[in-house]
Amino acid sequence: MNAEFMDALLCLEKEKGISRDIIIEAIETAMISAYKKNFNQAQNVRVDLNPDTGDIRVFARKEVVEEVYDNRLEIALEDALKKNPHYMLGDIYEEEVTPKNFGRVAATAAKQVVTQRVREAERGIIYAKYIDHESDIMTGIVQRQDPRYIYVNLGNIEAILPPAEQMPNESFRPHDRIKVFLTKVEKTSKGPQIFVSRTHPGLLKRLFELEVPEIYEGIVEIKSVAREAGDRSKISVYAVDPNIDPVGTCVGAKGARVQAIVNELKGEKIDVVEWSEDPIIFVSNALSPAEALKVEMNEDEKSTLVVVPDHQLSLAIGKKGQNARLAAKLTGWKIDIKSQSEAEELGLFTEVDIPKQEESLNVPLDDYDFL
């Protein structure tokens, strides 16, 4: 071991963020194993690596005893006193036993340890970087694809996009640039493993944060998201300032903001509705583009009965119940929808009974031609 090797450790410390002291300690431990293995020694030894010069010395450690039973581990008190008159029973006596050709063995052991520590440090740095981005959005490049997974390059690591997290209406080719949502970062024996999603509701939320500055700045809040990836989503928004139109802010001029998100999600329809602390108004808004005539709440069962015009019954329910299902997910309330005529027959409806806001700012995006 020479001074150049020690200088290399200093460079590693700066570039990889690995403490030189930690590496030296690991090297010393590896050299002890190498000494016992290569020189058939079973005694207790200590390796001293000088951090300034790189000199290596091996010391046999023996306990000072009255009577010796194993001369590899013990030394008689009278023999120890010949070396140093201050030894007492129970002390540890050290004697240098550095082999002449130990440098070659030490270098091999040091190389293996340094390589392993660098690899571990790099994995640790990557893990620390991406664990902070868990539940966040990142841009990656499609690297390759096998029958099960799509592998996305995030820069210095390859993330896994499982089948369940892939949108059914999209396919990718190598080198396609896509946005993904980091769902999980795991530590494994082979290094960090990152799982990403294109179907997670969090992806839609993060896309709105990127596209709408007012959301990122906290002027407009996203209250809830309901999503059936690749087909349709609903998102509820709220502005603390009553003078701000939260829905119009998210839609943008001529739908420019929401259109960018629709394009990223390969044509997925998005309804932006206004959130209200009044569950009757919120449920009514959530069923957009259908218009609710009456909403009755059952607080105990957290369910609602919604009456809609006869000609809007299918619109309120949606294709295969999708609109009602998404509205229920968005609001957290069970929703039972009945037409006006059916409600009148059952005696559930006599007049319009929806609390009206002073000025409705809700804009059902289905009214826009581009969707």
JOGIGI-V770439 format. One record per helix or strand of 3 or more residues. SS is the DSSP state (h for helix, s for strand). FROM is the first residue (numbers start at 0). TO is the last residue. If there is no record, write none. Layout:
BEGIN
SS:FROM:TO, SS:FROM:TO
END
This chain:
BEGIN
h:2:15, h:19:37, s:44:48, s:55:64, s:73:75, h:76:82, s:91:95, h:101:130, s:136:144, s:149:152, s:157:160, h:162:164, s:176:187, s:190:196, h:200:210, h:212:215, s:219:227, s:231:238, h:245:250, h:252:263, s:268:273, h:278:285, s:291:297, s:302:307, h:309:316, h:318:330, s:333:338, h:339:344, h:364:366
END
